[in-house]
Amino acid sequence: MQRKFRLTALGSTLSILMLLGACATLPPGGGKDPRDPWERLNRTTFKVDDVLAHDFALPVGRGYRAVTPAPLRRGIANFFENIHTPVVMFNDLLQGKFSGLGQETARLVLNSTVGVGGLFDPASAVGLPKDDNDFGRTLGTWGLHSGPYLVLPLFGPSDVRDGLGKIPDSFLAPQNYIGNKNWFYTVYGLNLLNLSSETLIPTYELLDQQNAFDRYAFARNAYLQQREFLVHGDTGADSDERELQKSLEDDSGPAPTNPPGK
């Protein structure tokens, strides 16, 4: 029932954005980025997300910070990081990262027991730092191309590969299996508060500080560069990477599409 409601809401949002996207305009003088064939629709989604973030999510997150003591917020953040660990473990396994799998398994056991269900993080204190992983990176490791850039409603920057990767990851999230409806929405709401405080506020503070001429292009280039590094690491960090970094500094310049020698 809860999953059906979320899918219906997402479908309605996508339909509205597709209609709005038909009226969206591209910035004058900007070259078309081949990584972003759906730029008109993506810009519309980005604008809607931007308005929702500044008018709703960020004020809620700042209010949450104001009324919730920092140690309690840290405990809540630790709890959600801990229950996210099975997602990381699963993708470490699929990518053959057995050292990372062992570390995340040890973190889960230690934080779930000594850390009182994940409210505390003794694993980091004993030299087991947290890591992250997801199925989008798994698909990239297996050789699947990222596909076109895609801004997801409410989720923000993505691409086709990473967007599809969110589906199997969601099946590994323990909170999605809470049977009691009241508890489900309580945990879901608390997670949204945590995300707004721990992720959304820092992200938008960084974006707002850039004073970018084209916020959309800056966010797109930053996302694609980060994901490329997470999937492929330092491999191929040649002049193409330096040009991509320059495009970030220029705020709106598209990244190169045909790396030399490839």
Backbone bond lengths (Angstrom), bond angles and torsions (degrees), N, CA, C in turn:
res aa  C-N    CA-C-N  psi(-1)  N-CA   C-N-CA  omega(-1)  CA-C   N-CA-C  phi
1 M - - - 1.460 - - 1.523 110.82 -
2 Q 1.351 115.59 -47.10 1.456 119.77 -179.34 1.521 110.02 -66.74
3 R 1.331 116.94 -41.24 1.457 120.37 179.83 1.522 110.63 -65.71
4 K 1.330 117.87 -39.37 1.458 121.52 178.74 1.522 110.53 -63.71
5 F 1.337 116.88 -39.93 1.463 120.46 178.79 1.524 110.55 -62.15
6 R 1.352 117.09 -43.68 1.460 120.29 -178.48 1.522 110.86 -65.84
7 L 1.339 117.68 -40.40 1.457 120.45 179.28 1.526 111.68 -65.64
8 T 1.334 117.03 -39.10 1.459 120.87 178.14 1.521 110.77 -64.30
9 A 1.339 116.76 -44.13 1.461 120.79 179.89 1.523 110.66 -63.88
10 L 1.337 116.89 -41.22 1.449 120.33 179.49 1.519 111.06 -65.29
11 G 1.336 117.13 -40.93 1.456 120.38 178.54 1.514 112.22 -62.75
12 S 1.335 117.12 -41.11 1.457 120.89 178.31 1.523 111.00 -64.45
13 T 1.323 116.36 -42.11 1.462 120.50 179.49 1.518 111.19 -62.95
14 L 1.334 116.96 -43.17 1.455 120.64 179.02 1.524 111.80 -62.43
15 S 1.332 117.06 -39.36 1.462 120.78 179.45 1.527 111.17 -62.84
16 I 1.337 116.11 -43.68 1.468 120.21 179.09 1.517 110.52 -63.65
17 L 1.342 116.30 -42.95 1.463 120.14 -178.27 1.523 111.65 -66.27
18 M 1.333 117.49 -34.68 1.458 119.83 178.01 1.525 110.93 -64.93
19 L 1.331 117.02 -37.57 1.456 120.46 177.27 1.524 110.84 -67.83
20 L 1.331 116.32 -42.98 1.459 119.85 178.68 1.523 111.64 -66.76
21 G 1.340 115.53 -34.69 1.451 119.66 -177.84 1.524 113.07 -62.79
22 A 1.322 116.61 -27.92 1.454 119.94 178.79 1.519 111.55 -64.28
23 C 1.342 116.58 -22.94 1.462 121.19 -178.56 1.525 112.33 -101.22
24 A 1.326 117.64 -5.21 1.458 120.27 -176.74 1.519 110.36 -70.67
25 T 1.338 117.30 147.00 1.449 122.44 179.36 1.516 110.05 -115.21
26 L 1.334 115.77 150.38 1.445 121.75 177.87 1.522 109.23 -92.10
27 P 1.345 118.19 153.03 1.459 120.62 -179.24 1.520 110.60 -64.39
28 P 1.330 119.20 141.55 1.470 121.68 -179.07 1.525 111.09 -65.62
29 G 1.329 115.87 139.07 1.454 120.59 175.29 1.510 114.90 81.15
30 G 1.315 118.00 -3.92 1.462 120.44 -178.32 1.516 110.68 -84.11
31 G 1.346 116.98 132.46 1.451 120.60 177.37 1.515 110.81 -73.71
32 K 1.311 116.02 149.83 1.465 120.17 -179.83 1.517 109.26 -77.19
33 D 1.322 116.83 125.42 1.464 122.14 -179.32 1.520 108.44 -85.70
34 P 1.333 118.55 120.33 1.472 120.54 -177.64 1.525 113.22 -63.77
35 R 1.335 117.29 -18.92 1.464 119.58 177.24 1.524 111.50 -75.96
36 D 1.342 116.50 -11.17 1.462 121.03 -170.00 1.529 111.10 -129.81
37 P 1.353 117.27 64.07 1.477 119.45 -177.80 1.527 112.99 -67.41
38 W 1.331 118.16 -18.97 1.465 121.60 -179.91 1.527 111.05 -102.38
39 E 1.328 116.10 32.85 1.465 120.34 -171.94 1.526 112.61 -57.81
40 R 1.312 117.70 -38.63 1.469 119.66 -177.74 1.538 111.05 -60.60
41 L 1.316 116.36 -47.65 1.462 120.52 178.19 1.529 110.74 -68.32
42 N 1.332 116.31 -41.13 1.457 120.37 -179.40 1.532 111.74 -61.25
43 R 1.322 116.74 -41.03 1.464 119.54 179.03 1.531 111.03 -63.85
44 T 1.320 116.25 -37.38 1.457 119.52 177.62 1.524 110.73 -63.68
45 T 1.328 115.93 -47.47 1.463 120.00 178.20 1.516 111.08 -60.59
46 F 1.342 116.57 -41.85 1.463 121.60 179.72 1.530 110.70 -60.73
47 K 1.332 117.15 -42.59 1.463 120.57 179.64 1.532 111.42 -64.74
48 V 1.330 116.09 -42.28 1.467 119.78 178.69 1.521 110.24 -63.41
49 D 1.328 116.51 -46.28 1.468 120.63 178.24 1.526 111.10 -60.70
50 D 1.338 116.29 -40.28 1.460 121.52 -179.00 1.524 110.81 -62.67
51 V 1.328 115.83 -43.76 1.469 120.09 179.49 1.529 110.35 -65.93
52 L 1.325 116.86 -45.34 1.461 119.96 179.50 1.526 111.50 -61.82
53 A 1.329 116.61 -38.20 1.463 120.28 179.87 1.527 111.01 -65.77
54 H 1.327 117.10 -49.80 1.471 120.20 -175.52 1.528 112.52 -73.23
55 D 1.332 116.92 -31.78 1.465 119.22 -176.33 1.524 113.50 -91.45
56 F 1.329 116.42 -19.53 1.464 117.61 -175.69 1.530 113.04 -131.36
57 A 1.342 116.82 -62.94 1.464 120.00 -170.80 1.526 112.72 -63.78
58 L 1.331 118.02 -44.64 1.461 119.92 -178.59 1.528 112.54 -66.67
59 P 1.350 119.57 -44.18 1.466 118.32 175.44 1.528 112.74 -60.78
60 V 1.335 116.90 -38.47 1.463 119.76 177.68 1.525 110.06 -64.35
61 G 1.325 116.94 -43.22 1.456 120.79 178.84 1.514 112.24 -62.84
62 R 1.321 116.96 -41.11 1.471 119.56 178.67 1.521 110.92 -68.82
63 G 1.323 117.06 -35.94 1.464 119.69 175.44 1.516 111.65 -64.48
64 Y 1.328 115.87 -40.80 1.464 121.11 176.63 1.524 110.84 -60.64
65 R 1.325 116.46 -42.28 1.464 120.23 177.45 1.528 111.37 -63.86
66 A 1.333 116.04 -37.50 1.461 120.01 -175.13 1.526 112.37 -69.57
67 V 1.333 117.23 -34.19 1.469 119.46 -174.41 1.525 113.36 -101.31
68 T 1.333 116.99 -7.75 1.467 119.91 -177.33 1.524 109.63 -111.38
69 P 1.320 117.99 122.18 1.467 120.85 179.04 1.531 111.25 -56.73
70 A 1.321 115.76 144.44 1.471 120.97 -177.08 1.528 112.91 -56.31
71 P 1.349 120.02 -42.66 1.481 118.59 179.04 1.525 112.90 -61.66
72 L 1.339 116.73 -35.61 1.460 119.77 178.60 1.528 110.71 -69.75
73 R 1.334 116.34 -41.61 1.469 119.46 177.34 1.520 110.70 -61.75
74 R 1.336 116.64 -39.75 1.459 120.06 179.39 1.522 110.78 -65.68
75 G 1.333 117.20 -38.51 1.452 120.80 177.48 1.517 111.83 -64.02
76 I 1.339 116.85 -42.06 1.467 120.81 178.17 1.522 110.50 -64.71
77 A 1.342 116.58 -42.20 1.467 120.37 177.90 1.521 110.49 -62.74
78 N 1.330 116.60 -42.11 1.472 120.22 177.54 1.527 111.40 -60.27
79 F 1.339 115.86 -40.60 1.464 120.55 -178.91 1.528 111.21 -61.07
80 F 1.339 116.67 -46.48 1.461 119.22 -178.64 1.524 111.88 -72.47
81 E 1.322 117.22 -30.88 1.462 119.22 174.05 1.522 110.42 -65.79
82 N 1.323 116.07 -36.95 1.466 120.06 -178.97 1.530 111.75 -67.93
83 I 1.339 117.22 -43.38 1.464 118.11 -178.92 1.535 111.94 -75.55
84 H 1.328 116.37 -10.26 1.471 120.11 173.63 1.525 111.43 -83.12
85 T 1.325 117.11 -13.45 1.460 121.55 -175.22 1.527 113.78 -56.83
86 P 1.365 120.67 -39.77 1.478 118.44 177.94 1.519 113.54 -57.31
87 V 1.337 118.09 -32.17 1.464 120.69 177.05 1.527 109.76 -63.85
88 V 1.330 115.80 -44.69 1.470 120.59 179.22 1.526 110.55 -63.93
89 M 1.326 116.54 -44.27 1.464 121.17 -178.99 1.527 111.24 -60.86
90 F 1.324 116.87 -45.16 1.463 121.92 -178.57 1.523 110.91 -60.17
91 N 1.329 116.98 -43.81 1.461 120.02 -178.43 1.520 112.12 -76.26
92 D 1.338 117.95 -30.56 1.464 119.61 171.37 1.526 110.09 -59.95
93 L 1.338 116.39 -42.12 1.458 120.98 179.56 1.519 111.05 -63.09
94 L 1.333 116.96 -46.40 1.460 121.15 -178.38 1.524 112.15 -65.53
95 Q 1.321 116.66 -27.24 1.462 120.85 -179.31 1.535 112.28 -93.26
96 G 1.325 116.62 0.62 1.452 120.03 -179.93 1.516 113.77 71.57
97 K 1.325 116.82 23.10 1.467 120.80 178.45 1.530 108.31 -92.19
98 F 1.318 115.49 76.36 1.460 120.41 -171.70 1.530 112.05 -72.16
99 S 1.326 117.01 -30.37 1.458 119.76 175.60 1.530 110.09 -64.84
100 G 1.341 115.80 -44.59 1.458 120.16 177.39 1.513 111.83 -64.90
101 L 1.349 116.34 -38.04 1.463 120.67 178.24 1.524 110.77 -61.66
102 G 1.324 116.56 -43.74 1.457 119.78 178.61 1.515 112.14 -64.23
103 Q 1.338 115.79 -40.28 1.464 119.31 179.80 1.517 111.29 -65.52
104 E 1.338 117.06 -43.81 1.465 120.09 -179.41 1.531 111.04 -68.01
105 T 1.332 117.34 -34.59 1.467 120.20 176.84 1.524 110.17 -63.87
106 A 1.333 116.00 -44.06 1.462 120.21 178.36 1.525 110.96 -63.52
107 R 1.337 116.82 -39.80 1.469 120.58 177.87 1.522 110.60 -61.96
108 L 1.332 116.66 -44.80 1.458 120.25 -177.95 1.526 111.13 -62.48
109 V 1.314 116.79 -44.71 1.464 120.70 -179.08 1.532 110.35 -65.44
110 L 1.329 116.75 -48.05 1.460 120.88 -176.11 1.525 111.65 -66.13
111 N 1.321 116.81 -46.96 1.473 119.89 -177.91 1.524 112.42 -70.89
112 S 1.332 117.00 -29.88 1.463 119.73 -179.89 1.521 112.43 -76.33
113 T 1.318 116.81 -21.63 1.472 121.09 -178.49 1.527 110.51 -104.64
114 V 1.327 116.42 -74.12 1.466 120.44 179.77 1.532 110.50 -63.27
115 G 1.311 116.52 -33.14 1.463 121.09 -179.26 1.515 114.71 -83.67
116 V 1.336 117.72 12.98 1.476 123.20 175.48 1.530 111.24 54.02
117 G 1.323 115.19 63.22 1.459 119.88 176.38 1.513 114.19 71.96
118 G 1.328 116.56 16.46 1.459 119.49 177.87 1.508 114.47 97.12
119 L 1.352 118.43 0.36 1.465 120.36 179.35 1.530 111.43 -68.31
120 F 1.337 115.74 -25.85 1.459 120.70 176.85 1.530 108.64 -118.78
121 D 1.322 115.62 163.91 1.463 120.51 -174.82 1.530 110.99 -124.90
122 P 1.336 117.69 66.27 1.464 119.27 178.13 1.521 112.91 -66.55
123 A 1.328 117.57 -21.08 1.460 120.15 -178.69 1.527 111.25 -61.81
124 S 1.325 116.85 -43.32 1.465 119.71 178.46 1.518 110.86 -64.34
125 A 1.337 116.44 -35.18 1.463 120.96 -178.44 1.523 112.12 -66.34
126 V 1.347 117.99 -26.19 1.463 120.77 -179.25 1.528 111.85 -101.80
127 G 1.334 116.56 15.41 1.456 119.83 174.45 1.503 115.80 91.91
128 L 1.335 117.76 25.75 1.466 121.80 176.06 1.526 108.40 -118.68
129 P 1.326 118.24 79.67 1.468 120.72 -176.36 1.518 111.61 -68.10
130 K 1.326 115.56 151.71 1.461 119.92 179.80 1.524 109.98 -73.59
131 D 1.309 115.38 152.54 1.458 122.77 176.51 1.515 107.47 -131.40
132 D 1.306 116.76 177.75 1.457 120.45 177.70 1.519 108.31 -139.32
133 N 1.307 115.72 155.61 1.453 121.70 177.75 1.521 107.52 -164.89
134 D 1.308 116.84 159.53 1.460 120.26 -179.90 1.517 109.53 -156.87
135 F 1.330 115.58 169.85 1.460 120.11 -173.88 1.525 112.03 -72.96
136 G 1.336 117.55 -24.66 1.459 119.57 173.73 1.516 110.85 -61.06
137 R 1.331 116.99 -42.16 1.456 121.18 176.77 1.527 110.71 -67.97
138 T 1.323 116.72 -34.74 1.469 119.67 176.42 1.525 110.83 -61.82
139 L 1.331 116.30 -46.11 1.462 119.88 178.33 1.519 110.97 -61.66
140 G 1.343 116.62 -39.64 1.458 120.16 177.43 1.514 112.05 -64.84
141 T 1.327 117.24 -39.06 1.457 121.59 177.29 1.523 110.91 -63.95
142 W 1.319 116.30 -34.01 1.466 120.77 178.29 1.530 112.35 -77.18
143 G 1.317 117.26 -4.41 1.455 120.52 175.67 1.511 115.82 102.74
144 L 1.333 117.94 3.19 1.463 119.78 179.71 1.524 110.04 -75.28
145 H 1.313 116.75 129.35 1.464 121.96 179.34 1.521 109.91 -66.58
146 S 1.321 115.77 150.71 1.469 120.02 -176.34 1.518 113.12 -66.67
147 G 1.340 116.91 -27.53 1.463 119.03 -176.29 1.517 111.02 76.40
148 P 1.325 117.87 -176.08 1.462 121.06 -177.23 1.529 113.22 -63.58
149 Y 1.316 114.40 149.61 1.465 121.08 173.72 1.523 108.73 -63.38
150 L 1.338 115.71 143.39 1.457 120.30 -175.57 1.521 109.88 -147.45
151 V 1.320 117.28 124.07 1.459 121.50 174.32 1.526 107.70 -93.50
152 L 1.334 116.13 117.43 1.456 121.25 -178.61 1.517 110.67 -88.89
153 P 1.328 118.32 135.38 1.464 120.31 176.99 1.524 111.33 -55.49
154 L 1.316 116.48 126.27 1.468 125.65 178.33 1.528 113.35 73.56
155 F 1.337 118.59 -25.86 1.459 121.34 -179.53 1.528 112.36 -92.39
156 G 1.326 117.63 -21.92 1.449 120.86 175.91 1.512 114.70 86.32
157 P 1.353 117.05 -153.64 1.465 121.96 -174.61 1.521 112.78 -58.75
158 S 1.334 115.14 139.86 1.453 121.48 178.37 1.521 107.48 -162.70
159 D 1.298 116.72 -167.61 1.459 123.70 167.10 1.526 105.95 -147.04
160 V 1.318 116.99 177.12 1.467 119.48 -174.71 1.532 110.92 -61.15
161 R 1.327 116.63 -43.53 1.462 119.94 -179.06 1.526 111.47 -62.88
162 D 1.338 117.10 -47.60 1.460 120.19 -178.55 1.522 111.85 -69.16
163 G 1.334 116.04 -33.66 1.458 119.33 177.39 1.514 111.57 -63.37
164 L 1.336 116.42 -44.32 1.473 120.34 176.77 1.527 110.57 -65.85
165 G 1.334 116.51 -33.34 1.456 120.30 -178.79 1.515 113.51 -65.41
166 K 1.332 117.18 -22.30 1.464 119.89 179.44 1.533 111.91 -67.48
167 I 1.333 116.98 -23.64 1.465 120.04 -176.40 1.532 111.65 -67.98
168 P 1.348 120.01 -55.91 1.475 118.16 177.91 1.522 112.63 -64.35
169 D 1.343 117.68 -33.04 1.466 119.58 177.62 1.525 111.01 -61.12
170 S 1.335 116.37 -36.58 1.462 119.32 -177.99 1.526 112.01 -65.92
171 F 1.337 117.42 -28.42 1.460 120.33 179.30 1.527 112.12 -72.75
172 L 1.336 117.02 -16.45 1.458 121.09 179.59 1.523 112.34 -95.51
173 A 1.327 117.66 -4.86 1.457 120.81 -179.29 1.531 109.58 -79.10
174 P 1.329 118.43 116.04 1.477 120.98 -175.31 1.516 113.52 -58.55
175 Q 1.347 118.26 -32.64 1.461 119.73 -176.08 1.525 112.37 -65.82
176 N 1.331 117.52 -19.87 1.462 120.03 178.92 1.520 112.64 -75.60
177 Y 1.341 117.70 -5.29 1.461 120.92 -178.68 1.527 112.20 -110.79
178 I 1.332 116.21 15.29 1.456 119.69 175.90 1.528 108.24 -73.38
179 G 1.313 116.71 119.69 1.461 120.84 -175.26 1.511 114.30 -77.07
180 N 1.337 116.62 -35.65 1.454 120.27 -178.70 1.530 110.01 -73.68
181 K 1.331 116.43 123.75 1.458 120.68 -174.97 1.519 112.35 -62.48
182 N 1.325 118.00 -40.35 1.462 120.80 -179.19 1.526 111.36 -65.07
183 W 1.330 115.57 -44.20 1.456 119.27 178.36 1.521 111.45 -66.08
184 F 1.335 116.12 -37.96 1.466 120.30 179.77 1.528 110.74 -58.76
185 Y 1.345 116.40 -50.17 1.457 119.34 -177.51 1.530 111.80 -71.20
186 T 1.330 117.01 -29.21 1.468 119.63 176.24 1.520 110.60 -65.38
187 V 1.335 116.25 -49.06 1.465 120.77 179.65 1.526 110.20 -65.40
188 Y 1.327 116.75 -40.54 1.461 121.23 179.81 1.525 110.57 -62.14
189 G 1.328 116.86 -44.43 1.462 120.88 179.60 1.511 112.07 -66.36
190 L 1.333 116.30 -40.97 1.463 120.25 178.63 1.525 110.58 -64.43
191 N 1.319 116.36 -36.33 1.465 120.13 177.26 1.524 110.87 -65.09
192 L 1.330 117.75 -39.14 1.459 120.97 177.65 1.526 111.03 -64.30
193 L 1.334 117.07 -40.85 1.458 120.22 176.12 1.526 110.65 -61.90
194 N 1.319 115.87 -43.15 1.455 120.13 179.83 1.531 111.03 -63.34
195 L 1.332 116.90 -43.12 1.456 120.55 179.42 1.522 111.82 -64.14
196 S 1.335 116.16 -40.57 1.462 118.99 179.99 1.517 111.35 -64.59
197 S 1.336 116.66 -36.23 1.462 120.99 -178.59 1.525 112.68 -79.74
198 E 1.338 117.15 -44.99 1.461 121.25 -171.50 1.525 113.61 -90.29
199 T 1.326 117.98 -23.70 1.466 120.39 -175.28 1.520 112.44 -119.52
200 L 1.331 117.04 -51.46 1.454 120.25 -172.78 1.524 112.28 -67.22
201 I 1.330 117.76 -46.39 1.470 120.19 -178.58 1.524 111.34 -61.39
202 P 1.350 119.85 -50.87 1.472 118.65 178.00 1.526 113.28 -59.71
203 T 1.343 116.86 -38.25 1.465 120.21 -178.82 1.520 111.06 -64.08
204 Y 1.326 117.16 -47.52 1.462 120.03 -178.37 1.522 111.95 -72.91
205 E 1.328 117.99 -30.58 1.461 119.69 174.20 1.522 110.28 -62.13
206 L 1.347 116.04 -42.81 1.462 120.14 178.11 1.521 111.00 -65.20
207 L 1.327 117.12 -43.70 1.458 121.29 -179.30 1.517 110.89 -64.95
208 D 1.338 117.08 -42.88 1.466 120.52 -178.60 1.524 111.69 -67.91
209 Q 1.329 117.07 -30.32 1.462 120.60 -178.94 1.525 112.60 -72.04
210 Q 1.333 117.34 -19.05 1.465 119.53 -176.53 1.523 112.65 -71.98
211 N 1.338 117.42 -23.14 1.470 121.47 -175.68 1.528 110.48 51.04
212 A 1.324 115.18 41.83 1.462 120.72 -175.98 1.525 111.11 -68.57
213 F 1.322 115.73 140.18 1.461 120.54 176.00 1.527 109.82 -62.02
214 D 1.332 116.32 -37.69 1.465 121.95 -179.94 1.527 107.45 -128.78
215 R 1.318 116.67 94.56 1.466 121.73 -177.38 1.523 111.45 -59.35
216 Y 1.321 115.80 -38.79 1.458 119.90 -178.62 1.527 110.84 -62.08
217 A 1.334 117.15 -49.15 1.461 121.03 -178.42 1.520 111.06 -65.14
218 F 1.331 117.18 -37.17 1.460 120.12 178.66 1.530 110.08 -63.29
219 A 1.339 116.49 -46.88 1.466 120.37 -179.76 1.526 110.83 -63.71
220 R 1.319 116.93 -40.22 1.473 120.62 179.78 1.525 111.04 -62.64
221 N 1.342 116.82 -49.95 1.455 120.11 -177.60 1.524 111.99 -64.70
222 A 1.334 115.80 -38.85 1.466 119.36 179.01 1.524 110.59 -63.97
223 Y 1.335 116.80 -42.91 1.469 120.26 -179.65 1.518 111.20 -64.24
224 L 1.335 116.76 -48.78 1.458 119.95 -176.00 1.529 111.28 -65.42
225 Q 1.322 117.22 -36.97 1.457 119.79 178.04 1.528 110.99 -66.36
226 Q 1.340 116.24 -43.00 1.463 119.67 179.83 1.523 111.40 -62.90
227 R 1.330 116.87 -45.19 1.461 119.48 -178.35 1.523 111.53 -66.88
228 E 1.329 117.38 -36.91 1.459 120.65 177.05 1.526 110.28 -61.03
229 F 1.328 116.24 -41.10 1.458 119.97 179.94 1.530 110.92 -68.62
230 L 1.346 117.34 -41.07 1.460 120.35 -178.82 1.524 112.17 -64.45
231 V 1.325 116.45 -33.81 1.472 119.97 -178.40 1.527 111.13 -82.91
232 H 1.346 116.63 -44.59 1.462 120.12 -171.85 1.519 113.91 -109.31
233 G 1.321 118.72 -6.40 1.455 120.61 178.65 1.512 112.22 64.85
234 D 1.334 116.36 -140.54 1.455 121.35 -177.10 1.519 113.33 -84.16
235 T 1.330 118.01 -4.68 1.461 119.67 -177.93 1.514 110.10 -64.31
236 G 1.308 115.69 133.50 1.457 120.28 178.86 1.512 113.12 78.45
237 A 1.331 117.59 14.86 1.466 119.85 179.90 1.517 108.72 -80.30
238 D 1.335 116.34 73.52 1.451 122.15 -177.41 1.511 109.99 -112.53
239 S 1.328 116.90 -148.30 1.460 120.28 -179.00 1.521 111.40 -62.53
240 D 1.339 117.17 -28.81 1.466 120.32 177.26 1.524 111.19 -60.12
241 E 1.357 116.42 -42.30 1.453 119.97 178.43 1.525 111.20 -65.23
242 R 1.348 116.02 -37.82 1.462 118.68 179.60 1.519 110.82 -66.72
243 E 1.347 116.89 -36.53 1.459 119.51 176.28 1.521 111.03 -66.69
244 L 1.344 116.49 -36.85 1.457 120.38 177.90 1.527 110.30 -65.12
245 Q 1.343 116.41 -41.25 1.454 119.63 177.18 1.520 110.44 -62.19
246 K 1.341 117.17 -39.29 1.461 120.40 177.72 1.519 110.90 -63.28
247 S 1.351 116.48 -36.82 1.458 119.02 179.33 1.517 110.58 -65.46
248 L 1.345 117.45 -32.55 1.463 120.71 175.07 1.518 110.37 -65.19
249 E 1.332 116.33 -42.51 1.451 119.86 -178.88 1.517 111.15 -67.99
250 D 1.343 116.51 -32.05 1.460 120.25 178.80 1.517 112.93 -80.31
251 D 1.332 116.53 -5.95 1.467 124.10 174.75 1.515 113.92 74.80
252 S 1.320 119.16 -32.59 1.458 118.18 -172.88 1.503 114.17 -134.54
253 G 1.286 119.09 -5.10 1.447 120.35 -177.24 1.504 112.59 -72.25
254 P 1.348 119.51 133.08 1.459 120.75 179.50 1.510 111.52 -70.81
255 A 1.336 115.55 148.81 1.452 120.67 179.07 1.515 109.83 -76.26
256 P 1.355 118.48 155.45 1.464 121.02 177.86 1.508 111.11 -64.23
257 T 1.317 115.38 151.32 1.469 119.64 -176.40 1.509 113.38 -111.87
258 N 1.353 117.53 -17.47 1.455 120.13 -178.83 1.521 108.77 -122.93
259 P 1.340 117.45 88.08 1.448 121.06 -178.99 1.522 111.02 -57.91
260 P 1.328 118.06 139.07 1.442 121.10 179.41 1.517 112.05 -58.00
261 G 1.295 115.42 135.82 1.462 119.56 176.63 1.503 114.13 78.92
262 K 1.379 117.78 8.24 1.467 120.03 -178.53 1.515 109.63 -121.39
